[in-house]
Amino acid sequence: ATGTQGGIPYFSSTTQLTSSAAGTAGQALVSGGTGAPTWFAPTLGSVVFAGASGALTQDNANFFWDDTNNRIGLGTTTPGAMIDVYGASNKIRLSYDGSNYVDLSSTSTGELNIALTGTGDSALVVGDGTAEDVSVQYDGATQDYFAGLDNTTGSYMVGSGFTVQPANSLLTITSGGLVGVNMTPTARFDVTHASTGTTGATEYSVRNTF
């Protein structure tokens, strides 16, 4: 019997043995049902998955692998990051169960939208109870700020820079409820300011122990 070099023999009828066409190295042979089998040649970058009836399927517009840059694209064939969820419906959901989850998405102007859904309450939790500073940081073009908990003192602080510490704090609230502006408070409300550059005098100092 003769056939096509590199082809796969199959029965084209109950009695007729036939050879398929030759494929390219690495391709998978796909059943043609009662017809001729074919070689499956997905597009470069396709992420192959099982479609209807288990057939090998690709959907590059919605699920794509950029092997040159090692990036996965959901909704795009040109992902701009390691994982790029692209398009108006770019929501990512982190689910604990069907009723408790967090949705993350980008608005049309690039703002981050966080939607919290809980059966009791919804909260954004920063930190996991570890003995360390916990803060939200704001990275500006000329000035940086933080708002967070200083682990050393146990105080909540708002200040300049990225390091949560008394030296950087502009507003301090202690665990005992003392509030200080530009200082570590020792009274219920402490406000002070350093000397001015021109007079050397203290601008103001207010203290109230209630």
C-alpha positions as CSV (number, residue, x, y, z in Angstrom):
1,A,0.0,0.0,0.0
2,T,1.1,3.5,-0.6
3,G,0.3,6.8,1.0
4,T,1.5,10.3,1.8
5,Q,4.9,10.6,3.5
6,G,4.2,12.0,7.0
7,G,0.5,11.3,6.7
8,I,-1.6,9.2,9.0
9,P,-3.6,6.3,7.7
10,Y,-7.3,6.2,8.2
11,F,-10.3,4.4,6.8
12,S,-12.2,6.6,4.4
13,S,-14.9,3.9,4.2
14,T,-15.4,0.6,6.0
15,T,-13.0,-1.1,3.6
16,Q,-10.8,1.7,2.2
17,L,-7.5,2.6,3.9
18,T,-6.4,6.1,3.0
19,S,-3.6,8.4,4.1
20,S,-4.1,11.9,5.5
21,A,-2.1,14.9,4.2
22,A,1.2,15.5,5.9
23,G,1.3,18.0,8.6
24,T,4.0,20.3,10.0
25,A,6.2,19.1,12.9
26,G,4.5,19.8,16.2
27,Q,0.9,20.0,14.9
28,A,-1.9,17.9,16.4
29,L,-4.1,15.7,14.3
30,V,-7.8,16.5,14.7
31,S,-10.5,14.0,14.0
32,G,-12.7,14.7,11.0
33,G,-15.5,12.5,12.4
34,T,-16.4,10.1,9.5
35,G,-14.4,12.4,7.2
36,A,-10.7,13.0,6.7
37,P,-8.6,14.0,9.8
38,T,-6.9,17.4,9.6
39,W,-3.8,18.9,11.2
40,F,-4.6,21.6,13.8
41,A,-2.5,24.7,13.2
42,P,-3.6,27.4,15.7
43,T,-2.4,31.0,15.2
44,L,0.9,32.0,16.8
45,G,0.1,33.0,20.4
46,S,-3.1,31.1,20.6
47,V,-4.0,29.6,24.0
48,V,-5.7,26.4,23.0
49,F,-8.7,25.2,25.0
50,A,-11.4,22.6,24.8
51,G,-14.5,24.0,23.0
52,A,-17.8,22.4,22.2
53,S,-17.7,18.6,22.2
54,G,-14.1,18.8,23.4
55,A,-12.8,20.2,20.1
56,L,-9.5,22.1,20.2
57,T,-10.4,25.8,20.0
58,Q,-8.7,29.2,20.0
59,D,-10.1,32.7,20.7
60,N,-7.2,35.1,20.2
61,A,-9.2,38.3,20.6
62,N,-10.0,37.3,24.2
63,F,-7.2,35.0,25.3
64,F,-3.7,35.4,23.9
65,W,-0.1,34.6,24.8
66,D,2.7,37.0,23.7
67,D,5.6,34.7,23.8
68,T,8.1,37.4,22.7
69,N,7.5,39.5,25.8
70,N,6.1,36.7,28.0
71,R,2.7,38.4,28.5
72,I,-0.9,37.1,28.7
73,G,-3.6,39.2,27.1
74,L,-7.3,39.0,28.1
75,G,-9.3,41.0,25.6
76,T,-6.2,42.0,23.6
77,T,-3.6,40.4,21.3
78,T,-1.0,43.1,22.3
79,P,-0.8,42.9,26.1
80,G,1.2,45.8,27.6
81,A,2.0,44.0,30.9
82,M,2.7,40.5,32.3
83,I,-1.1,40.2,32.6
84,D,-3.2,42.7,30.7
85,V,-7.0,42.7,31.2
86,Y,-8.1,45.0,28.4
87,G,-11.4,46.7,27.4
88,A,-14.4,48.4,29.0
89,S,-15.3,45.1,30.8
90,N,-11.9,44.8,32.4
91,K,-13.2,43.7,35.8
92,I,-11.2,41.3,38.0
93,R,-13.1,39.5,40.7
94,L,-11.5,38.0,43.9
95,S,-14.2,35.8,45.5
96,Y,-14.3,34.2,48.9
97,D,-17.6,32.7,48.0
98,G,-20.7,33.7,45.9
99,S,-21.7,36.4,48.3
100,N,-18.4,37.9,49.5
101,Y,-16.0,39.2,46.8
102,V,-14.1,42.3,45.6
103,D,-14.2,43.6,42.1
104,L,-11.2,45.6,40.7
105,S,-11.6,47.6,37.4
106,S,-10.2,50.6,35.6
107,T,-12.4,53.5,34.5
108,S,-12.2,55.1,31.1
109,T,-9.8,57.7,32.7
110,G,-7.5,55.2,34.2
111,E,-8.8,55.4,37.8
112,L,-8.9,52.3,39.9
113,N,-12.4,51.2,41.0
114,I,-12.7,48.9,44.0
115,A,-16.2,47.5,44.6
116,L,-16.6,45.6,47.8
117,T,-19.6,43.3,48.4
118,G,-20.1,41.5,51.7
119,T,-23.0,39.9,53.6
120,G,-22.0,41.9,56.7
121,D,-19.9,44.9,56.0
122,S,-17.4,45.9,53.4
123,A,-13.9,47.1,54.3
124,L,-10.5,47.7,52.7
125,V,-7.9,46.1,55.0
126,V,-4.2,47.0,54.8
127,G,-1.9,44.7,56.8
128,D,-2.3,41.3,58.3
129,G,-1.5,41.8,62.0
130,T,2.3,41.5,61.5
131,A,4.4,43.8,63.7
132,E,5.3,46.3,60.9
133,D,4.4,49.8,59.7
134,V,1.2,49.8,57.6
135,S,0.4,52.7,55.3
136,V,-1.1,54.0,52.1
137,Q,1.5,56.1,50.2
138,Y,1.0,58.9,47.7
139,D,3.8,59.2,45.1
140,G,3.7,62.8,43.7
141,A,5.8,64.5,41.1
142,T,7.5,66.8,43.7
143,Q,6.1,65.8,47.0
144,D,5.2,62.4,48.6
145,Y,2.8,61.7,51.5
146,F,1.8,58.7,53.6
147,A,-1.1,57.9,55.9
148,G,-0.7,54.9,58.2
149,L,0.2,53.2,61.4
150,D,3.6,53.5,63.0
151,N,4.3,50.1,64.6
152,T,6.9,51.5,67.0
153,T,4.7,54.0,68.7
154,G,1.3,52.5,67.8
155,S,0.2,55.9,66.5
156,Y,-1.7,56.8,63.3
157,M,0.2,59.4,61.3
158,V,-0.1,61.5,58.2
159,G,3.1,62.9,56.9
160,S,5.6,63.6,54.1
161,G,7.7,61.0,52.3
162,F,7.2,57.2,52.4
163,T,8.6,56.3,55.9
164,V,6.0,56.2,58.7
165,Q,7.8,57.7,61.7
166,P,7.4,60.7,64.1
167,A,10.1,62.7,62.3
168,N,8.1,62.7,59.1
169,S,4.6,63.1,60.7
170,L,2.5,66.2,60.1
171,L,-0.5,64.8,62.0
172,T,-0.3,62.2,64.8
173,I,-3.1,60.4,66.6
174,T,-2.0,58.2,69.5
175,S,-3.7,55.0,70.6
176,G,-4.9,56.9,73.6
177,G,-6.7,59.5,71.6
178,L,-4.1,62.4,71.7
179,V,-3.9,64.5,68.6
180,G,-0.7,66.4,67.6
181,V,0.0,68.7,64.7
182,N,3.7,68.9,63.8
183,M,4.6,67.2,67.1
184,T,4.2,64.1,69.2
185,P,1.2,65.0,71.4
186,T,1.2,64.9,75.2
187,A,-2.2,66.5,75.6
188,R,-5.6,65.9,74.0
189,F,-4.7,68.5,71.3
190,D,-1.2,69.7,70.7
191,V,-0.3,72.1,68.0
192,T,3.1,73.7,67.5
193,H,5.4,75.0,64.8
194,A,9.1,75.5,64.3
195,S,10.6,79.0,64.2
196,T,10.2,81.1,61.1
197,G,13.1,81.6,58.8
198,T,12.9,85.5,59.0
199,T,12.1,86.3,62.7
200,G,13.2,83.2,64.6
201,A,10.0,83.4,66.6
202,T,7.6,80.6,67.2
203,E,4.6,81.0,64.8
204,Y,2.1,79.5,67.2
205,S,1.7,77.0,70.0
206,V,-1.6,75.7,71.3
207,R,-2.1,73.1,74.0
208,N,-5.3,72.0,75.7
209,T,-5.5,69.2,78.3
210,F,-9.3,69.4,78.6
